[in-house]
Amino acid sequence: MLEDQTDNLLNADGNLGIDSIEAIQPDTEVLEETAIAETESETVDAVAPSLDGELTETNTIIDAIADTNAEESEDETLKERHDIPMLDYDTLSLEALVDELKNLVTNEKVMSIKDHVEEIKKSFLAKYYHLLEEKKEEFIAENTDTNEEFQYHSPLKTQFDQYYSLFRDNKNTHFKSLQTNLKTNLENRLAIVEELKELINPQENIKDTLKQFNELRERWKNAGPIPKDKYNHVWNNYHFHVENFYDYLHLDREARDLDFKHNLEQKQKIVARVEELVHEEDVNKAFRELQDLHKIWKEDIGPVSREFRDEIWNKFSDLTKQMHDKREVLFENLRGTELENLEKKKEIIAKIEVLATEKVNAHSQWLGQIEKVEALRTAFFSAGKVPTEVNEETWASFKTAVRNFNSFKNSFYKDIKKDQNNNLNKKTALVAKAKELQASVDFSVTTPIMKQIQEEWKQIGHVPRKYSDKIWAEFKEACNHYFDKLKEQKNEENGEEIEAFDKKKAYLETLREFQLVGEHKTDLDSIKLHIETWKNFGRVPFPRRHIEGKFNKVLDALFEKLSLSKKDSEMMRFANRIDNLSENNESRKLENEKIFLMRKIDEIKNEIFQLENNIQFFTNTRNAKKENSIVLEVRKNIEKHREEMELLKDKLKQIRNLNQA
């Protein structure tokens, strides 16, 4: 019977019904004597049921949960922050950090990611500024002789700034809207509390009062979030006056006990769920649910009877402490992992410090050292988090070690910088020379010079990297310009050379049939005419130069038949050979021939000098008047050498006259 009566008093949403309110008449005297005392006692117990004997540590844990719930009630988007995994951002590269920031800012609510974004920002800026320091040190090392200011632009930094600015704008917009709403909602809730106070009026019709009470409850339900620092106070005040209103209605004891029983069952369900959560493997997830259960316990479930109040609360508090202790164990395990990571990072830093003292003297060796440091850098960033209290110190030690290595490396490159600048000056001079000669059409003179310039270029070492491509492009362009013209000129001459070869080949066949008439002058003039005709045909292609040798063999045969002196015959042969070399721009062979003649003349001079000394020895003896056969032989030898030397001098003179022509 009592249960039926209670069901009629409560709607499905928990509001008191109006239809059955007449069945219960308020007892004003009892109300005045007991309502306030009971309500105050119950409210105090509901707000802090464990003040009697609850340990300070447990109270601290409960207070921390209450503060968290108050914060989330202020901004409901905070509830979703635990649903997004917090990655170990220190292990990610700059590119990966930008991608992660983009994903969060464009796909998630701003307050759900605020902690994530700040961690990304911290990791990104630490790595970026470290990179910036390295680039600056490299720039200073490579530009010691200039006043150029250091500049470094990273597309990744630009992207990061764009996404972070978007996050900041979204956050500012969110907070601006939130602050306005919080103030309005707080004013509305305080007004509801004031209206609740005014409901306790025995002169009012109970039906109208109950209707107004249910409207106030509905308004409270939809009033929205308020500032977290006001949350607990405003809620406790509201809860006190709601209970006070129940007492004002003076529901009979049995109906009230039934309500207490319902609340107890709900709280027992929460306790049972927390007992399950104690054994949940995902401790963070379980603790998050525990926070929600605390909020339901406080906001959605009313008080229980005094006999169960402390017991149920103490059990809930004890389980809460167990959950907290379990999470602390998890944190300790994580701290153990962080300490292991710290040792790994210390080892990495030590290895970098060693590399900063190993002296190497070649660029290839330094490339190996740089590769080692890059591998250690990657290992450092992949090692994971270290304890918060030593994070800055560890990062500073790492930066110092890398900076010392870079300084050590840069000192090596500073030493070779001077050599590179000297090489740059040499190559710049060669570029100027090549540009000066690139338009020349005196191919016989310019071609050897251009080839020599190219050979000198190969012998010069490296130049500063920022000039390397530019100066090589200029040099290559000048050389290509000249040799393209040379190729065009050779292509034009090629047809004439083939024609000259065909003529010489046909003429050589007719020359084989030529016969001397036996008259010296006539035969000599005929041979000279053949030589002149042969020369007038012109130069032949280089691969077919063998035809010149065949012509010389024919001449040699004719000279043997001709009654010429040995000297005249030799000079005519030599003149023909020298003319062929000159016509074919064989300047190197001509120069070699000249050097050979000069050396040979010096050798003969020395030989003559030695022979004359020998004769001087013999002429000072007693038999000087009677020159023996040895002396005569020496004199003949001297004369023979003089004739050979004169022939060589005539040849040398002929070459020199050719160069002067």
MOCOR-V256414 format. One record per residue. RES is the residue in three letters. SS is DSSP state (H for helix, E for strand, L for the rest). NEAR is the number of other ideal C-beta (glycine too) atoms within 8 Angstrom. D_LAST is the distance of its C-alpha to the last C-alpha in Angstrom with 2 decimals. Layout:
BEGIN
((RES | SS | NEAR | D_LAST) (RES | SS | NEAR | D_LAST))
END
This chain:
BEGIN
((MET | L | 4 | 143.98) (LEU | H | 9 | 141.93) (GLU | H | 7 | 138.72) (ASP | H | 7 | 139.47) (GLN | H | 11 | 140.13) (THR | H | 11 | 136.81) (ASP | H | 7 | 134.89) (ASN | H | 10 | 136.42) (LEU | H | 12 | 135.37) (LEU | E | 9 | 131.66) (ASN | L | 8 | 129.34) (ALA | L | 3 | 126.58) (ASP | L | 4 | 124.08) (GLY | L | 5 | 126.35) (ASN | L | 10 | 127.75) (LEU | E | 11 | 131.44) (GLY | L | 11 | 133.23) (ILE | L | 8 | 135.45) (ASP | L | 5 | 137.91) (SER | L | 10 | 139.66) (ILE | H | 13 | 139.57) (GLU | H | 7 | 143.15) (ALA | H | 6 | 144.40) (ILE | L | 11 | 143.59) (GLN | L | 4 | 145.19) (PRO | L | 10 | 143.75) (ASP | L | 7 | 146.07) (THR | H | 7 | 145.37) (GLU | H | 6 | 147.26) (VAL | H | 9 | 145.51) (LEU | H | 12 | 142.20) (GLU | H | 7 | 142.82) (GLU | H | 7 | 143.82) (THR | H | 9 | 141.26) (ALA | H | 13 | 138.21) (ILE | H | 8 | 136.25) (ALA | H | 8 | 136.97) (GLU | H | 9 | 136.09) (THR | H | 12 | 132.98) (GLU | H | 9 | 131.69) (SER | H | 8 | 132.37) (GLU | H | 11 | 130.71) (THR | H | 12 | 127.74) (VAL | H | 8 | 127.10) (ASP | H | 12 | 127.32) (ALA | H | 10 | 125.03) (VAL | H | 8 | 122.41) (ALA | L | 6 | 122.63) (PRO | L | 9 | 124.92) (SER | L | 13 | 123.82) (LEU | L | 5 | 124.37) (ASP | L | 5 | 127.31) (GLY | L | 3 | 125.89) (GLU | L | 9 | 122.32) (LEU | L | 5 | 119.79) (THR | H | 5 | 117.31) (GLU | H | 7 | 114.40) (THR | H | 13 | 115.60) (ASN | H | 10 | 116.12) (THR | H | 8 | 112.57) (ILE | H | 11 | 111.26) (ILE | H | 12 | 113.46) (ASP | H | 8 | 112.37) (ALA | H | 8 | 108.70) (ILE | H | 12 | 109.34) (ALA | H | 11 | 111.25) (ASP | H | 9 | 108.40) (THR | H | 9 | 105.93) (ASN | H | 13 | 108.22) (ALA | H | 12 | 108.64) (GLU | H | 10 | 104.87) (GLU | H | 10 | 104.53) (SER | H | 11 | 107.41) (GLU | H | 13 | 105.58) (ASP | L | 9 | 102.50) (GLU | H | 7 | 103.23) (THR | H | 11 | 99.55) (LEU | H | 11 | 99.56) (LYS | H | 7 | 101.65) (GLU | H | 10 | 98.66) (ARG | H | 13 | 96.34) (HIS | H | 8 | 97.60) (ASP | H | 5 | 96.89) (ILE | L | 11 | 93.12) (PRO | L | 3 | 91.86) (MET | L | 6 | 90.25) (LEU | L | 7 | 87.12) (ASP | L | 7 | 85.54) (TYR | H | 12 | 82.78) (ASP | H | 8 | 81.16) (THR | H | 8 | 80.01) (LEU | L | 11 | 78.22) (SER | L | 7 | 74.56) (LEU | H | 10 | 73.50) (GLU | H | 7 | 72.96) (ALA | H | 8 | 76.40) (LEU | H | 15 | 78.08) (VAL | H | 13 | 76.70) (ASP | H | 8 | 77.90) (GLU | H | 12 | 81.34) (LEU | H | 15 | 81.63) (LYS | H | 10 | 80.73) (ASN | H | 8 | 83.33) (LEU | H | 14 | 86.09) (VAL | H | 14 | 85.46) (THR | H | 6 | 85.24) (ASN | H | 5 | 88.09) (GLU | L | 9 | 90.70) (LYS | L | 7 | 93.07) (VAL | H | 11 | 91.80) (MET | H | 11 | 94.57) (SER | H | 12 | 94.48) (ILE | L | 14 | 90.94) (LYS | H | 10 | 90.89) (ASP | H | 8 | 91.06) (HIS | H | 12 | 88.45) (VAL | H | 13 | 86.03) (GLU | H | 8 | 86.43) (GLU | H | 10 | 85.74) (ILE | H | 13 | 82.62) (LYS | H | 9 | 81.49) (LYS | H | 9 | 82.06) (SER | H | 12 | 80.10) (PHE | H | 14 | 77.24) (LEU | H | 8 | 76.71) (ALA | H | 9 | 76.92) (LYS | H | 12 | 74.17) (TYR | H | 13 | 72.06) (TYR | H | 8 | 72.15) (HIS | H | 10 | 71.36) (LEU | H | 10 | 68.29) (LEU | H | 9 | 67.42) (GLU | H | 10 | 67.59) (GLU | H | 11 | 65.22) (LYS | H | 10 | 62.69) (LYS | H | 10 | 62.91) (GLU | H | 12 | 62.37) (GLU | H | 10 | 59.29) (PHE | H | 10 | 57.97) (ILE | H | 10 | 58.57) (ALA | H | 11 | 56.86) (GLU | H | 11 | 53.73) (ASN | L | 8 | 53.65) (THR | L | 8 | 54.43) (ASP | L | 4 | 51.67) (THR | L | 5 | 52.56) (ASN | L | 3 | 55.48) (GLU | L | 5 | 55.77) (GLU | L | 4 | 59.41) (PHE | L | 8 | 60.64) (GLN | L | 4 | 61.60) (TYR | L | 8 | 62.86) (HIS | L | 6 | 64.28) (SER | L | 8 | 66.19) (PRO | H | 6 | 67.37) (LEU | H | 10 | 70.26) (LYS | H | 9 | 71.45) (THR | H | 9 | 71.34) (GLN | H | 10 | 73.45) (PHE | H | 13 | 75.86) (ASP | H | 8 | 76.38) (GLN | H | 8 | 77.09) (TYR | H | 13 | 79.75) (TYR | H | 12 | 81.30) (SER | H | 8 | 81.56) (LEU | H | 9 | 83.28) (PHE | H | 14 | 85.73) (ARG | H | 8 | 86.41) (ASP | H | 8 | 87.05) (ASN | H | 10 | 89.39) (LYS | H | 11 | 91.21) (ASN | H | 8 | 91.67) (THR | H | 8 | 93.02) (HIS | H | 11 | 95.34) (PHE | H | 8 | 96.68) (LYS | H | 8 | 97.20) (SER | H | 8 | 99.24) (LEU | H | 11 | 101.03) (GLN | H | 8 | 102.11) (THR | H | 8 | 103.60) (ASN | H | 10 | 105.50) (LEU | H | 12 | 106.70) (LYS | H | 8 | 108.30) (THR | H | 9 | 110.03) (ASN | H | 12 | 111.20) (LEU | H | 12 | 112.60) (GLU | H | 8 | 114.61) (ASN | H | 11 | 115.94) (ARG | H | 13 | 117.02) (LEU | H | 9 | 118.74) (ALA | H | 8 | 120.56) (ILE | H | 13 | 121.70) (VAL | H | 12 | 123.10) (GLU | H | 8 | 125.00) (GLU | H | 10 | 126.41) (LEU | H | 14 | 127.50) (LYS | H | 8 | 129.50) (GLU | H | 7 | 131.35) (LEU | H | 13 | 132.43) (ILE | L | 7 | 135.19) (ASN | L | 7 | 137.86) (PRO | L | 5 | 141.31) (GLN | L | 3 | 142.07) (GLU | L | 8 | 139.36) (ASN | L | 5 | 140.00) (ILE | H | 10 | 138.76) (LYS | H | 9 | 137.21) (ASP | H | 8 | 135.14) (THR | H | 11 | 134.14) (LEU | H | 13 | 133.01) (LYS | H | 9 | 131.03) (GLN | H | 10 | 129.31) (PHE | H | 13 | 128.63) (ASN | H | 11 | 126.90) (GLU | H | 8 | 124.78) (LEU | H | 12 | 123.71) (ARG | H | 10 | 122.75) (GLU | H | 9 | 120.65) (ARG | H | 10 | 118.97) (TRP | H | 10 | 118.25) (LYS | H | 6 | 116.74) (ASN | L | 6 | 114.27) (ALA | L | 10 | 113.64) (GLY | L | 8 | 110.18) (PRO | L | 10 | 108.50) (ILE | L | 13 | 109.21) (PRO | L | 8 | 107.52) (LYS | H | 9 | 107.71) (ASP | H | 5 | 109.30) (LYS | H | 9 | 112.21) (TYR | H | 13 | 112.50) (ASN | H | 8 | 115.03) (HIS | H | 7 | 117.21) (VAL | H | 13 | 117.43) (TRP | H | 10 | 118.06) (ASN | H | 10 | 120.79) (ASN | H | 9 | 122.42) (TYR | H | 13 | 122.38) (HIS | H | 11 | 123.71) (PHE | H | 11 | 126.52) (HIS | H | 11 | 127.72) (VAL | H | 10 | 127.47) (GLU | H | 14 | 129.75) (ASN | H | 13 | 131.96) (PHE | H | 12 | 132.34) (TYR | H | 9 | 133.34) (ASP | H | 13 | 136.00) (TYR | H | 11 | 137.12) (LEU | H | 12 | 137.80) (HIS | L | 11 | 139.97) (LEU | L | 9 | 139.30) (ASP | L | 8 | 141.90) (ARG | H | 5 | 141.20) (GLU | H | 7 | 140.94) (ALA | H | 12 | 138.31) (ARG | H | 10 | 136.36) (ASP | H | 9 | 136.57) (LEU | H | 11 | 135.24) (ASP | H | 11 | 132.23) (PHE | H | 12 | 131.77) (LYS | H | 9 | 131.96) (HIS | H | 8 | 129.27) (ASN | H | 12 | 126.97) (LEU | H | 12 | 127.69) (GLU | H | 8 | 126.74) (GLN | H | 9 | 123.43) (LYS | H | 13 | 122.69) (GLN | H | 9 | 123.73) (LYS | H | 8 | 121.22) (ILE | H | 13 | 118.53) (VAL | H | 12 | 119.61) (ALA | H | 8 | 119.48) (ARG | H | 10 | 115.99) (VAL | H | 14 | 114.85) (GLU | H | 9 | 116.34) (GLU | H | 8 | 114.06) (LEU | H | 12 | 111.07) (VAL | L | 11 | 111.65) (HIS | L | 5 | 110.65) (GLU | L | 9 | 107.68) (GLU | L | 3 | 104.40) (ASP | L | 6 | 102.26) (VAL | H | 11 | 103.60) (ASN | H | 9 | 101.62) (LYS | H | 9 | 102.77) (ALA | H | 12 | 106.36) (PHE | H | 12 | 106.32) (ARG | H | 9 | 105.00) (GLU | H | 10 | 107.96) (LEU | H | 13 | 110.27) (GLN | H | 11 | 109.16) (ASP | H | 8 | 110.02) (LEU | H | 11 | 113.42) (HIS | H | 13 | 114.13) (LYS | H | 11 | 113.45) (ILE | H | 10 | 115.79) (TRP | H | 11 | 118.44) (LYS | H | 10 | 118.36) (GLU | H | 7 | 117.82) (ASP | L | 6 | 119.33) (ILE | L | 10 | 122.32) (GLY | L | 7 | 125.39) (PRO | L | 9 | 127.55) (VAL | L | 10 | 129.70) (SER | L | 9 | 133.15) (ARG | H | 6 | 133.58) (GLU | H | 5 | 134.60) (PHE | H | 10 | 131.24) (ARG | H | 12 | 129.01) (ASP | H | 10 | 128.07) (GLU | H | 8 | 127.98) (ILE | H | 13 | 125.56) (TRP | H | 10 | 123.35) (ASN | H | 10 | 123.26) (LYS | H | 9 | 122.31) (PHE | H | 13 | 119.53) (SER | H | 12 | 118.36) (ASP | H | 9 | 118.45) (LEU | H | 12 | 116.36) (THR | H | 15 | 113.94) (LYS | H | 11 | 113.56) (GLN | H | 9 | 113.03) (MET | H | 15 | 110.23) (HIS | H | 10 | 108.71) (ASP | H | 8 | 108.97) (LYS | H | 10 | 107.33) (ARG | H | 11 | 104.44) (GLU | H | 8 | 104.16) (VAL | H | 8 | 103.84) (LEU | H | 10 | 101.02) (PHE | H | 8 | 99.33) (GLU | H | 8 | 99.79) (ASN | H | 8 | 98.18) (LEU | H | 8 | 95.30) (ARG | H | 9 | 95.06) (GLY | H | 8 | 94.92) (THR | H | 9 | 91.98) (GLU | H | 12 | 90.35) (LEU | H | 10 | 90.80) (GLU | H | 8 | 89.11) (ASN | H | 12 | 86.23) (LEU | H | 12 | 86.09) (GLU | H | 8 | 85.71) (LYS | H | 10 | 82.91) (LYS | H | 13 | 81.06) (LYS | H | 10 | 81.56) (GLU | H | 8 | 80.03) (ILE | H | 13 | 77.03) (ILE | H | 13 | 76.58) (ALA | H | 8 | 76.82) (LYS | H | 9 | 74.06) (ILE | H | 14 | 71.76) (GLU | H | 10 | 72.55) (VAL | H | 8 | 71.50) (LEU | H | 12 | 68.19) (ALA | L | 11 | 67.64) (THR | L | 7 | 67.58) (GLU | L | 7 | 65.56) (LYS | L | 4 | 62.14) (VAL | L | 9 | 59.17) (ASN | L | 5 | 55.52) (ALA | L | 6 | 53.58) (HIS | H | 6 | 53.27) (SER | H | 6 | 54.48) (GLN | H | 9 | 57.55) (TRP | H | 12 | 58.30) (LEU | H | 8 | 58.25) (GLY | H | 9 | 60.99) (GLN | H | 13 | 62.98) (ILE | H | 9 | 62.71) (GLU | H | 8 | 63.92) (LYS | H | 9 | 66.92) (VAL | H | 12 | 67.85) (GLU | H | 8 | 67.62) (ALA | H | 8 | 69.98) (LEU | H | 12 | 72.36) (ARG | H | 9 | 72.25) (THR | H | 8 | 73.27) (ALA | H | 10 | 76.04) (PHE | H | 11 | 77.28) (PHE | H | 11 | 77.61) (SER | H | 7 | 79.28) (ALA | L | 10 | 81.80) (GLY | L | 10 | 84.36) (LYS | L | 7 | 86.48) (VAL | L | 11 | 87.63) (PRO | L | 9 | 90.77) (THR | H | 4 | 90.57) (GLU | H | 4 | 91.31) (VAL | H | 9 | 88.17) (ASN | H | 10 | 85.86) (GLU | H | 6 | 84.11) (GLU | H | 7 | 83.87) (THR | H | 13 | 82.35) (TRP | H | 9 | 79.85) (ALA | H | 8 | 78.87) (SER | H | 10 | 78.38) (PHE | H | 13 | 76.18) (LYS | H | 10 | 74.01) (THR | H | 8 | 73.72) (ALA | H | 12 | 72.69) (VAL | H | 13 | 70.00) (ARG | H | 11 | 68.82) (ASN | H | 10 | 68.56) (PHE | H | 13 | 66.52) (ASN | H | 11 | 64.15) (SER | H | 10 | 63.79) (PHE | H | 10 | 63.08) (LYS | H | 11 | 60.49) (ASN | H | 12 | 58.89) (SER | H | 8 | 58.56) (PHE | H | 11 | 56.30) (TYR | H | 11 | 54.12) (LYS | H | 9 | 54.04) (ASP | H | 7 | 52.44) (ILE | H | 9 | 49.66) (LYS | H | 12 | 49.30) (LYS | H | 7 | 47.17) (ASP | H | 8 | 44.80) (GLN | H | 12 | 44.62) (ASN | H | 11 | 43.83) (ASN | H | 8 | 41.01) (ASN | H | 12 | 39.70) (LEU | H | 12 | 40.03) (ASN | H | 8 | 37.89) (LYS | H | 10 | 35.15) (LYS | H | 13 | 35.24) (THR | H | 9 | 35.36) (ALA | H | 8 | 32.09) (LEU | H | 13 | 30.50) (VAL | H | 12 | 31.96) (ALA | H | 8 | 30.42) (LYS | H | 9 | 26.95) (ALA | H | 14 | 27.39) (LYS | H | 9 | 28.63) (GLU | H | 6 | 25.65) (LEU | H | 13 | 23.23) (GLN | L | 10 | 25.56) (ALA | L | 6 | 24.29) (SER | L | 9 | 20.54) (VAL | L | 6 | 18.93) (ASP | L | 6 | 15.63) (PHE | H | 10 | 17.42) (SER | H | 7 | 14.91) (VAL | H | 9 | 14.69) (THR | H | 11 | 18.27) (THR | H | 9 | 20.22) (PRO | H | 9 | 20.08) (ILE | H | 9 | 21.01) (MET | H | 13 | 23.88) (LYS | H | 8 | 25.13) (GLN | H | 8 | 25.18) (ILE | H | 13 | 27.14) (GLN | H | 9 | 29.60) (GLU | H | 8 | 30.10) (GLU | H | 10 | 30.81) (TRP | H | 10 | 33.28) (LYS | H | 6 | 35.19) (GLN | H | 5 | 35.61) (ILE | L | 9 | 37.16) (GLY | L | 6 | 40.94) (HIS | L | 5 | 43.38) (VAL | L | 12 | 43.53) (PRO | L | 10 | 46.80) (ARG | H | 6 | 48.30) (LYS | H | 5 | 48.58) (TYR | H | 9 | 44.80) (SER | H | 10 | 43.75) (ASP | H | 6 | 43.89) (LYS | H | 7 | 42.39) (ILE | H | 13 | 39.28) (TRP | H | 8 | 38.68) (ALA | H | 8 | 39.00) (GLU | H | 10 | 36.39) (PHE | H | 13 | 33.89) (LYS | H | 8 | 34.58) (GLU | H | 8 | 34.23) (ALA | H | 13 | 30.76) (CYS | H | 13 | 29.50) (ASN | H | 8 | 31.23) (HIS | H | 10 | 29.77) (TYR | H | 15 | 26.16) (PHE | H | 9 | 26.85) (ASP | H | 8 | 28.93) (LYS | H | 9 | 26.05) (LEU | H | 10 | 23.84) (LYS | H | 8 | 26.74) (GLU | H | 8 | 27.10) (GLN | H | 10 | 23.48) (LYS | H | 8 | 23.92) (ASN | H | 7 | 27.20) (GLU | H | 8 | 25.68) (GLU | H | 9 | 23.07) (ASN | H | 9 | 25.73) (GLY | H | 7 | 27.41) (GLU | H | 10 | 24.32) (GLU | H | 12 | 23.65) (ILE | H | 10 | 27.30) (GLU | H | 9 | 27.14) (ALA | H | 12 | 24.12) (PHE | H | 12 | 26.18) (ASP | H | 8 | 29.19) (LYS | H | 9 | 27.41) (LYS | H | 13 | 25.93) (LYS | H | 9 | 29.35) (ALA | H | 8 | 31.09) (TYR | H | 11 | 28.63) (LEU | H | 12 | 29.07) (GLU | H | 8 | 32.83) (THR | H | 8 | 32.52) (LEU | H | 10 | 30.19) (ARG | H | 7 | 32.96) (GLU | L | 6 | 35.19) (PHE | L | 9 | 32.82) (GLN | L | 4 | 34.46) (LEU | L | 9 | 33.25) (VAL | L | 7 | 35.30) (GLY | L | 4 | 35.51) (GLU | L | 6 | 33.67) (HIS | H | 8 | 30.71) (LYS | H | 6 | 28.39) (THR | H | 8 | 29.43) (ASP | H | 13 | 29.00) (LEU | H | 10 | 25.56) (ASP | H | 8 | 24.38) (SER | H | 11 | 26.04) (ILE | H | 13 | 24.31) (LYS | H | 8 | 20.85) (LEU | H | 8 | 21.97) (HIS | H | 11 | 23.12) (ILE | H | 11 | 19.81) (GLU | H | 8 | 18.00) (THR | H | 9 | 20.87) (TRP | H | 10 | 20.70) (LYS | H | 8 | 17.06) (ASN | H | 6 | 17.97) (PHE | L | 9 | 20.75) (GLY | L | 9 | 18.46) (ARG | L | 8 | 18.97) (VAL | L | 12 | 22.54) (PRO | L | 9 | 24.60) (PHE | H | 5 | 24.28) (PRO | H | 4 | 27.93) (ARG | H | 8 | 27.35) (ARG | L | 10 | 24.40) (HIS | H | 6 | 26.92) (ILE | H | 12 | 26.42) (GLU | H | 9 | 23.13) (GLY | H | 8 | 25.31) (LYS | H | 9 | 27.81) (PHE | H | 12 | 25.28) (ASN | H | 11 | 24.13) (LYS | H | 8 | 27.83) (VAL | H | 11 | 28.40) (LEU | H | 14 | 25.59) (ASP | H | 9 | 27.10) (ALA | H | 8 | 30.43) (LEU | H | 12 | 29.21) (PHE | H | 12 | 27.49) (GLU | H | 7 | 30.79) (LYS | H | 6 | 32.68) (LEU | L | 12 | 30.33) (SER | L | 3 | 31.27) (LEU | L | 10 | 27.93) (SER | L | 5 | 27.70) (LYS | H | 6 | 27.12) (LYS | H | 9 | 23.89) (ASP | H | 8 | 22.42) (SER | H | 12 | 23.62) (GLU | H | 9 | 22.20) (MET | H | 12 | 18.70) (MET | H | 13 | 18.76) (ARG | H | 12 | 20.02) (PHE | H | 10 | 17.48) (ALA | H | 9 | 14.52) (ASN | H | 11 | 16.24) (ARG | H | 9 | 16.89) (ILE | H | 13 | 13.43) (ASP | H | 9 | 12.21) (ASN | H | 9 | 15.23) (LEU | H | 11 | 14.54) (SER | H | 10 | 11.10) (GLU | H | 9 | 12.84) (ASN | L | 9 | 15.68) (ASN | L | 7 | 14.01) (GLU | L | 8 | 15.58) (SER | H | 9 | 13.78) (ARG | H | 7 | 17.08) (LYS | H | 8 | 17.45) (LEU | H | 14 | 14.07) (GLU | H | 8 | 15.19) (ASN | H | 8 | 18.58) (GLU | H | 11 | 17.41) (LYS | H | 11 | 15.74) (ILE | H | 8 | 18.99) (PHE | H | 8 | 21.06) (LEU | H | 12 | 19.58) (MET | H | 9 | 20.08) (ARG | H | 8 | 23.56) (LYS | H | 9 | 24.41) (ILE | H | 12 | 23.52) (ASP | H | 8 | 25.79) (GLU | H | 8 | 28.51) (ILE | H | 12 | 28.51) (LYS | H | 9 | 28.67) (ASN | H | 8 | 31.66) (GLU | H | 9 | 33.21) (ILE | H | 12 | 32.96) (PHE | H | 8 | 34.43) (GLN | H | 8 | 37.30) (LEU | H | 12 | 37.99) (GLU | H | 9 | 38.14) (ASN | H | 8 | 40.58) (ASN | H | 9 | 42.71) (ILE | H | 12 | 42.85) (GLN | H | 8 | 43.87) (PHE | H | 8 | 46.74) (PHE | H | 13 | 47.95) (THR | H | 8 | 47.77) (ASN | L | 6 | 50.06) (THR | L | 7 | 52.87) (ARG | L | 3 | 55.80) (ASN | L | 6 | 54.37) (ALA | L | 9 | 51.10) (LYS | L | 4 | 51.89) (LYS | L | 5 | 52.19) (GLU | L | 7 | 48.96) (ASN | L | 8 | 49.95) (SER | H | 5 | 48.13) (ILE | H | 7 | 46.59) (VAL | H | 11 | 44.85) (LEU | H | 9 | 43.59) (GLU | H | 8 | 42.28) (VAL | H | 12 | 40.44) (ARG | H | 9 | 38.86) (LYS | H | 8 | 37.69) (ASN | H | 9 | 36.24) (ILE | H | 12 | 34.40) (GLU | H | 8 | 32.94) (LYS | H | 8 | 31.92) (HIS | H | 12 | 30.14) (ARG | H | 9 | 28.34) (GLU | H | 9 | 27.08) (GLU | H | 9 | 25.92) (MET | H | 12 | 24.18) (GLU | H | 8 | 22.35) (LEU | H | 11 | 21.21) (LEU | H | 12 | 20.01) (LYS | H | 9 | 18.18) (ASP | H | 10 | 16.36) (LYS | H | 11 | 15.44) (LEU | H | 12 | 14.35) (LYS | H | 8 | 12.20) (GLN | H | 12 | 10.56) (ILE | H | 13 | 9.98) (ARG | H | 9 | 8.70) (ASN | H | 8 | 6.15) (LEU | H | 10 | 5.25) (ASN | H | 7 | 5.55) (GLN | H | 5 | 3.81) (ALA | L | 4 | 0.00))
END
